[in-house]
Amino acid sequence: MARDFTDDDRNKDVVTAEGDRIGTVSDVNDGRATVDRDQDADLTDKIKDLVGWGDDDDSNELHGDHVDSYEDDRVRLRR
């Protein structure tokens, strides 16, 4: 369900397709979201590859094409 992020997505949890929380949408700019990653989140290489995140960043950009669904309180990543 690709769409641009909006201000309504700010402060939503970001979860994997399995429902594991990996961070929070901290900012939205030009349809893209900045995610503050949880320090204790166990991000697999598959998830990092899916969204294009490196190991040493605390905040990362998320694009709408990485998202499976937008819910009231969270954004669920695609598989």
Secondary structure, DSSP 8 states (H G I E B T S, - for coil): ------GGGTT-EEE-TT--EEEEEEEEETTEEEEEE-TT----HHHHHHHT--SS-SEEEE-GGGEEEE-SSEEEE--
